[in-house]
Amino acid sequence: MIELGWWVTGAVLFVAAGVFVWSRQVSIRPPDPLRPRLADHGVIQLFAMIVIILMLVHMVTLVAGEPITGRR
């Protein structure tokens, strides 16, 4: 299994942020009737934001040195 260290976590975070920004730019363009959009960019943005949040939580876990648990 791949260990999610700092470099991998940062790379996934960077790629997800890039996908989010790209999808945002595509979604705010005015629609072109001759070139239909084949993907729902709102869903792409949602999944990219979920990955970004998960990677930020994972970075907090790496800083803390132990998994984050809820209140007991």
C-alpha positions in Angstrom: 0.0 0.0 0.0 1.2 3.5 -0.7 2.2 5.6 2.3 0.6 9.0 2.2 3.5 11.2 3.3 4.0 14.9 3.0 5.0 14.8 -0.7 2.1 12.6 -1.9 -0.4 14.5 0.2 0.8 17.8 -1.1 0.8 16.6 -4.7 -2.8 15.3 -4.4 -3.9 18.5 -2.8 -2.2 20.6 -5.5 -3.8 18.5 -8.3 -7.3 18.6 -6.7 -7.0 22.4 -6.3 -6.0 22.6 -10.0 -8.9 20.5 -11.1 -11.2 22.7 -9.0 -9.9 25.9 -10.5 -10.0 24.6 -14.0 -13.6 23.3 -13.6 -14.6 26.6 -12.1 -13.2 28.5 -15.1 -15.0 26.2 -17.5 -18.3 26.4 -15.6 -18.5 30.3 -15.6 -18.0 30.6 -19.4 -21.1 31.4 -21.3 -22.6 28.3 -23.0 -21.7 27.7 -26.6 -24.6 26.0 -28.5 -22.2 24.4 -31.0 -20.0 22.8 -28.3 -22.1 21.1 -25.7 -20.5 20.4 -22.3 -20.1 16.7 -21.8 -19.5 16.8 -18.0 -21.3 18.5 -15.2 -18.6 20.8 -13.8 -20.6 21.3 -10.5 -20.1 17.7 -9.7 -16.4 17.8 -10.6 -16.0 20.8 -8.3 -17.8 19.0 -5.5 -15.5 15.9 -5.8 -12.4 18.1 -6.0 -13.5 20.0 -2.9 -14.0 16.8 -1.0 -10.5 15.6 -1.9 -9.1 19.0 -0.9 -10.8 18.8 2.5 -9.6 15.2 3.0 -6.0 16.1 2.2 -6.1 19.1 4.6 -7.4 16.8 7.3 -4.7 14.3 6.5 -2.0 17.1 6.7 -3.3 18.0 10.2 -3.0 14.3 11.1 0.6 14.3 9.8 1.4 17.4 11.9 -0.3 16.0 15.0 1.5 12.7 14.7 -1.5 10.6 15.6 -5.0 10.0 14.1 -7.6 12.6 15.0 -10.4 11.1 17.1 -13.7 12.5 18.2 -14.7 13.4 21.7 -15.0 10.5 24.1 
